[in-house]
């Protein structure tokens, strides 16, 4: 189990491989609930994104509310949580993110969401 989250292999969703090509983008969204309301057991608590191939130009991931931008490189990973285990609430939108348009090349990503079991 991961400390304080109560995660184990039973709480991992299947692989979700995503391919982004030129002009593709992913609109701002939360992978789990980001309403700052009480967490419902069994819901998503975190996401891990593995950048398997990075576009030459564009294709970054941005968390605009917290002013964080990831310019992906092949083999990098990003992990983010949207659950506060101390208060037992989801975040208030800080994990809302989007995939920026690709101007040249292709992004291949593996996105894994984790649930608390």
N, C-alpha and C positions, 0 to 999 in steps of 0.2 A: 504494500500500500504506500501511496505517496503521503507524506506527512500532512496532517490536518485536513486533507481533502477526502480521505476515505476512498481513494481510487484504487482499482485493481484491474486486471486484464478483462474482467467481465464488464467493466465500464467503458471499454474502448469500442467506438463504432468502427465499421469497416473502412478500408481505404477509400478515399475519394480522390481520384486522379483528375486533374483539371488541365486542359490545354487552352492557352490564350494565344491568339494570333493577332496580326496587324489589325488595328482599330478595335479589337475586343477590349471591353472593360467590365468591371463588376461594380454595380452601384453601391453606395454606402449601405451597410447592413450590420447586424449583430448576429453572431453564430448561435448564441443562446439568448436568453432573456436579458434585456438591459433596461429594466423598468424600475430598478431599485426597490423591488417588492420582495416579499418573503420567497426564498428559494423553495421550489417544489422538488422533493426527492425524486431522483431518476432523470432530472433535467441535465442539460449540458452545463459543464462548469469551466471548461478550458478547450483551447484549440492549439494544435501544433501544425505549422505549415512547413513543409520541406520543399525547398526550391531545387528541383531536379535539373532543370535547364532554365537559364535566364536569357531574356531577350537582350539584343544588343543595345536598343534604345527604348526606353519606356518600360511599362509593366511593373512598376513599383507598387508597394502596398502602403497606404496612408491611413493613419489614425488621426483624422483632422481635429477632433475635439481636444486631444492632448498634444497636438503638434508633433507627431512622430511619423517619420517617413522611412520605409525600408527600401533600399535600392538593392534588389536581390542579386546574389551571386550563386552560381551552381554549387550545391552542397551545403548552403546555409540553411538554417531553420529559425523559425520564430515561434515562440510559445507565449500565449497570453490567456489569462483567466478572466472570467466575468462573474465570479462568485466570491463573496466575502464569507468565509467559514466562521468567523468570529461573530458577526452580526446576523448570519444566515440570510443574507439578501443578495440579489444580483446587482451588478453595477448600474450606474446611472447613465450609461451611454459612453463611458470612456473607451470601451472596447469596440465601438462602432468603427468599421473600417471599409475601405474600398480598394479595388484593383485599378490602377491607372491604365490608360490606353497604351497599347504597344505601337511604337512607330516603326520598329525594325526588329525582325526576329520572332521568336516564339518562347513563351513561358510554359514549362511543364511543372506542375506543383502537385504534391500529395498533401491533402488536408485531412487531418485526423481530429475528430472531436472526442472529448472525454466526458463521460457522465459519472455522477456519483452513484454508487450502488449501495 
